[in-house]
Amino acid sequence: MTGDAKLIANDTQVGGDHYKRKAIQPWDFIAANGIGYFEGNIVKYISRWRDKNGLDDLLKARHYLDKLIEIENGKNS
């Protein structure tokens, strides 16, 4: 970057445009709501499943949810 040029992360997407087409990009929603790592990944995969990897993204979201449940159950043990 030189001079007054400023990179705006939301203007660029690596690997497609499935997030750029959203009214609110998932990472903006995640950051604005202070959502943690596991929850953030769940939001990410749920928001893109129809536009990117279909069932695979739903399974990824479930995997993160399963791990989050394990962590929360461990706190109560």
C-alpha positions, 0 to 999 in steps of 0.5 A, a space after each residue: 500500500 502506498 500513499 492514501 490507498 487503503 485496503 478494505 478487507 470486505 472488498 476482497 474475497 479469496 476463493 469465491 464471492 459467496 460472502 460478498 453477496 451477503 447483505 451482512 458478511 459473516 465476519 462483520 456479524 461475528 465481530 459486531 456481536 463478539 462471537 467466539 471461535 467455535 460459534 463464529 465458524 458455525 455462523 460462517 458455515 451456516 451462512 454459506 452452505 447454499 452458495 458454496 459446499 452444500 451438505 459439507 458445510 452443514 456437516 462442518 457447522 455440526 462438527 463445530 457445534 459438537 465440539 462446543 457442546 463437548 466444551 460446555 458439558 466439560 465445564 459442568 462436569 
